[in-house]
Amino acid sequence: MDSVAAVDWAAYEDEAIAAIRAALSEAELEEARVRQLGRKSDLAQALRGVRDRESGMLLNGIRSRLEAAVEEREADLKRLAFEAAADSGVDVTIPGTPVVRGHLHLLTQIRREIEDIFLGMGYEVWDGNEVATVWENFDALTTDPGHPSRSINDTFYLDDQTVLRTHTSPDQIRAMLARTPPIYMVSPGRCYRRDTPDATHSPIFLQVECLAVDRGITLADLQGTVLQYFRTLFGQEREVRMRTSFFPFTEPSVEFDVTCFICGGRGCDTCKRSGWIEMGGAGWVDPDVFRNVNLDPDEWSGFAFGFGIERIAMLRHGLPDLRAYWENDLRVLGQF
């Protein structure tokens, strides 16, 4: 909050809108857009470091208004160009030569959309290391020494004490060691497991995990956060339900289902006639996990959940095989 409060955001917004409206060409407008809204802009950097809901709402409001100003100026410039061409006697109705433009990969689009959802709720995006120690990946998360996930048949070991992370949970351990709560963070990124590639498995996959640690957090906070997340991704009519489950690092543990966005909960082939689609695991942070990172479980409480980004993309867009994301077939990727 200190870094956000140190900036006069009202003046920043006024100056940014003035710069956008002063653009006299599409090139100047793009330059202004990148300067004010690009990933290296002051606003984007502030959003990535925000740690409270009030700041997140303030900065996201500014971003929305700047994006609207860019769209408005872009429309004005196109209209002026059209009028100038018509006045010069050029037939502006003749189709031009199409220019093939690239775009972000579908998984990158969804990852950034997920980041924006959590930034809007006041969470911090944590971009962690893909290499983790055995302690960070397993021991600190109270994974049993005999658990199958520790096997060399399931995990890529770089040496006896170092692995390619099998989930993004090591980021949560590092965050709790590095900072004093409250902590509200989301960590998207690549994970690695020894899976044979097929329609639903890959040795490399993308996962997003969320962690909230504060005083007085309840399971209702977890359910409300997940509900907002799924409604933003899949539509405001979505509902969620929790089912009891088991994970080594949460107690109690639950799994979340979301009402099918194909049939609206009536039952179809996608949801196997149940009306619900399984999305992933979550739960209350186990007290032993807090003790492993030197936090008092009597003082702090929290929740965590994790979902696969490829699974979200498959369900939302109806792709039957996740290998399509990695094969770089432009006939597939060009649709998004």
C-alpha positions in Angstrom: 0.0 0.0 0.0 2.9 2.4 0.7 4.2 2.4 -2.9 0.6 2.9 -4.2 -0.1 5.7 -1.7 3.1 7.4 -2.7 1.8 8.2 -6.2 -0.9 10.8 -7.0 -3.0 8.5 -9.1 -5.6 11.1 -9.9 -2.9 13.3 -11.5 -1.4 10.2 -13.2 -4.7 9.3 -14.7 -5.3 12.9 -16.0 -1.8 13.0 -17.6 -2.2 9.6 -19.2 -5.6 10.4 -20.7 -4.2 13.7 -22.0 -1.3 11.9 -23.6 -3.7 9.4 -25.2 -6.0 12.0 -26.6 -3.0 14.0 -28.0 -2.0 11.1 -30.2 -2.3 12.2 -33.9 -1.7 8.8 -35.5 -2.1 5.1 -34.7 1.6 4.8 -34.2 1.6 7.6 -31.6 -1.5 6.1 -30.0 0.2 2.7 -29.7 3.3 4.4 -28.2 1.1 6.1 -25.6 -0.8 2.9 -24.9 2.4 1.0 -24.2 3.8 3.8 -22.1 0.6 4.1 -19.9 -0.7 0.5 -20.0 2.1 -1.8 -21.1 3.5 -4.5 -18.8 6.5 -2.2 -17.9 4.3 0.9 -17.2 4.1 2.4 -13.8 0.5 1.3 -13.5 1.2 -2.3 -14.4 4.1 -2.5 -12.0 2.0 -1.0 -9.2 -0.7 -3.6 -10.0 1.7 -6.5 -9.8 2.9 -5.3 -6.4 -0.5 -4.5 -4.8 -1.3 -6.3 -1.6 -4.7 -5.0 -0.5 -8.1 -4.9 -2.0 -8.6 -1.1 -1.9 -5.4 -0.5 -3.9 -6.4 -3.2 -6.4 -9.8 -1.7 -7.0 -8.3 1.8 -7.3 -5.7 0.8 -9.9 -8.0 -1.5 -11.9 -10.5 1.4 -12.1 -7.8 3.6 -13.6 -6.7 0.9 -16.0 -10.3 0.4 -17.2 -10.7 4.1 -17.9 -7.4 4.4 -19.7 -8.3 1.4 -21.9 -11.6 3.1 -22.7 -9.7 6.3 -23.6 -7.5 4.3 -26.0 -10.4 2.7 -27.7 -12.2 6.1 -28.0 -9.1 7.7 -29.5 -8.5 4.8 -31.8 -12.1 5.1 -33.2 -11.6 8.9 -33.7 -8.3 8.4 -35.6 -9.9 5.7 -37.9 -12.9 8.0 -38.6 -10.5 11.0 -39.4 -8.4 8.7 -41.7 -11.5 7.5 -43.4 -12.8 11.0 -44.0 -9.4 12.2 -45.3 -9.2 9.3 -47.7 -12.7 10.0 -49.0 -11.9 13.6 -49.5 -8.8 12.8 -51.5 -10.8 10.8 -54.1 -9.4 7.4 -52.9 -12.0 4.5 -53.1 -11.9 3.5 -49.4 -14.4 0.6 -50.1 -11.8 -1.5 -52.1 -10.5 -4.3 -49.8 -6.9 -3.8 -48.8 -4.1 -6.4 -48.7 -4.7 -8.5 -45.5 -1.8 -8.3 -43.0 -1.4 -11.4 -40.8 -0.8 -10.4 -37.2 0.4 -12.6 -34.4 -1.3 -12.8 -31.0 -0.8 -14.3 -27.6 -1.0 -18.0 -27.2 -4.3 -19.2 -25.8 -2.8 -20.4 -22.5 -1.0 -17.1 -22.1 -4.3 -15.2 -22.7 -6.0 -17.3 -20.0 -3.1 -17.0 -17.6 -3.1 -13.2 -17.9 -6.9 -13.2 -17.5 -6.6 -15.2 -14.3 -3.9 -12.8 -13.0 -6.2 -9.8 -13.7 -9.0 -11.5 -11.8 -6.9 -11.9 -8.7 -5.3 -8.4 -9.0 -8.8 -7.0 -9.0 -9.5 -8.8 -5.7 -6.3 -7.3 -4.1 -4.0 -10.3 -4.6 -0.3 -10.2 -5.5 1.0 -12.2 -8.5 4.0 -14.3 -7.4 6.2 -15.5 -10.3 8.4 -18.1 -8.6 11.2 -20.5 -9.5 10.5 -23.7 -11.5 13.3 -25.4 -9.6 12.6 -26.2 -5.9 14.2 -28.0 -3.0 12.7 -31.3 -1.9 11.9 -29.5 1.4 9.9 -26.7 -0.4 8.1 -29.1 -2.8 7.3 -31.9 -0.3 8.5 -31.7 3.3 7.3 -28.2 4.2 3.9 -29.2 2.7 3.7 -32.3 5.1 3.8 -34.8 2.2 4.3 -38.2 3.7 7.8 -39.7 3.1 6.3 -42.7 1.4 3.9 -40.7 -0.8 3.9 -41.9 -4.5 4.5 -38.3 -5.7 8.0 -38.4 -4.2 9.0 -41.3 -6.4 11.5 -40.8 -9.3 8.8 -42.3 -11.4 6.6 -39.3 -10.8 9.0 -36.4 -10.2 11.9 -35.0 -12.1 14.9 -35.0 -9.7 17.9 -32.8 -10.5 19.8 -34.3 -7.5 18.9 -35.8 -4.2 17.6 -32.5 -2.8 16.4 -30.6 -5.9 13.4 -31.2 -8.2 11.5 -29.5 -11.0 8.5 -28.4 -9.1 5.5 -30.7 -9.3 3.1 -27.8 -8.4 3.4 -24.1 -7.7 2.9 -24.6 -3.9 6.7 -24.1 -3.2 6.0 -20.4 -4.0 3.6 -20.3 -1.1 6.2 -21.7 1.2 8.7 -19.1 0.1 6.2 -16.3 0.5 5.3 -17.3 4.0 9.0 -17.6 4.9 9.8 -14.2 3.4 6.9 -12.1 4.7 4.8 -11.5 7.7 1.1 -12.0 7.1 -1.4 -10.9 6.0 -0.5 -12.6 2.6 -2.8 -12.7 -0.4 -1.0 -14.2 -3.4 -1.6 -16.1 -6.6 1.2 -18.1 -8.3 0.7 -19.2 -11.9 3.4 -21.1 -13.7 4.8 -24.2 -15.3 5.0 -27.5 -13.4 6.6 -30.8 -14.2 5.7 -34.5 -13.6 6.7 -37.7 -15.2 3.5 -38.3 -17.2 3.2 -39.9 -20.6 1.7 -37.3 -23.0 -1.9 -38.1 -23.9 -5.2 -36.2 -24.3 -5.4 -35.3 -20.6 -1.8 -35.6 -19.4 1.5 -33.9 -20.1 4.9 -33.8 -18.4 4.8 -30.0 -18.6 1.6 -28.2 -17.6 0.5 -24.8 -16.2 -1.1 -24.5 -12.8 -2.4 -21.5 -10.8 -2.5 -21.6 -7.0 -3.9 -19.1 -4.5 -3.0 -18.6 -0.9 -4.6 -16.3 1.7 -3.2 -16.0 5.2 -4.7 -13.6 7.7 -6.5 -13.4 11.0 -10.1 -14.6 11.1 -10.3 -16.2 7.7 -13.0 -18.8 7.3 -14.1 -21.4 4.8 -16.8 -19.0 3.7 -13.9 -16.7 2.4 -12.5 -19.6 0.4 -15.9 -20.4 -1.1 -16.6 -16.7 -1.9 -13.2 -16.3 -3.6 -13.6 -19.4 -5.7 -17.1 -18.4 -6.7 -16.0 -15.0 -7.9 -13.1 -16.6 -9.7 -15.3 -19.0 -11.6 -18.0 -16.5 -12.3 -15.5 -14.2 -13.9 -14.1 -17.0 -16.0 -17.2 -18.8 -17.0 -20.2 -16.4 -16.5 -22.0 -14.8 -13.6 -24.7 -17.5 -13.5 -22.2 -20.1 -12.4 -22.5 -21.8 -8.9 -19.9 -23.8 -7.0 -20.1 -26.6 -4.5 -17.5 -28.0 -2.2 -16.9 -31.8 -1.6 -14.7 -33.2 1.2 -11.4 -34.6 0.0 -7.8 -35.1 1.2 -4.6 -33.3 0.4 -1.4 -33.5 2.6 -1.1 -29.8 3.1 -4.7 -28.8 3.9 -7.0 -29.8 6.7 -9.9 -29.9 6.1 -9.5 -30.5 2.4 -12.2 -30.0 -0.3 -12.7 -30.2 -4.0 -14.7 -27.7 -6.0 -17.2 -28.3 -8.7 -18.7 -25.6 -10.9 -22.1 -25.8 -12.7 -21.6 -26.9 -16.3 -21.3 -24.0 -18.6 -22.4 -26.1 -21.6 -25.8 -27.2 -20.3 -26.2 -24.8 -17.4 -26.5 -27.6 -14.9 -29.2 -29.6 -16.7 -26.8 -32.5 -17.7 -24.9 -33.2 -20.9 -22.0 -35.3 -22.2 -19.4 -32.7 -21.0 -20.5 -33.0 -17.3 -21.4 -36.7 -17.6 -25.1 -35.9 -17.0 -24.3 -34.6 -13.5 -24.7 -30.9 -14.1 -21.3 -30.3 -12.4 -17.7 -30.1 -13.6 -14.8 -31.0 -11.3 -12.3 -28.1 -11.2 -9.6 -28.8 -8.6 -8.6 -29.1 -4.9 -8.5 -26.6 -2.1 -8.7 -26.5 1.7 -7.7 -24.9 5.0 -3.9 -24.6 5.4 -2.7 -27.4 7.7 -1.4 -26.1 11.1 1.8 -28.1 10.5 2.5 -26.2 7.3 2.3 -22.9 9.4 4.7 -24.4 11.9 7.1 -25.4 9.2 7.4 -21.8 8.1 7.5 -20.4 11.7 4.0 -19.0 11.8 1.7 -19.6 14.8 -1.4 -21.5 13.7 -3.3 -20.2 16.8 -2.8 -16.6 15.4 -3.0 -17.1 11.7 -5.4 -19.0 9.5 -5.7 -19.3 5.7 -6.8 -21.2 2.7 -5.2 -22.4 -0.5 -6.5 -23.8 -3.8 -5.0 -24.8 -7.2 -6.4 -25.4 -10.7 -4.9 -26.4 -14.0 -4.8 -23.7 -16.6 -5.0 -26.2 -19.5 -8.1 -27.7 -18.0 -9.8 -24.4 -17.8 -8.9 -23.7 -21.4 -10.2 -27.2 -22.5 -13.5 -26.7 -20.7 -14.1 -23.2 -21.8 -13.2 -23.7 -25.5 -14.2 -27.4 -25.9 -10.8 -28.7 -27.0 -10.7 -32.4 -26.4 -6.9 -32.9 -26.4 -4.5 -30.7 -24.4 -1.6 -31.7 -26.7 -3.1 -29.2 -29.2 -1.8 -26.4 -27.0 1.8 -27.5 -27.4 1.9 -28.7 -31.0 1.9 -25.2 -32.4 -0.6 -26.0 -35.2 -1.6 -22.6 -36.5 -4.9 -24.0 -37.7 -5.8 -24.5 -34.0 -4.0 -21.6 -32.4 -5.2 -19.2 -35.0 -8.8 -19.6 -33.8 -7.9 -17.8 -30.5 
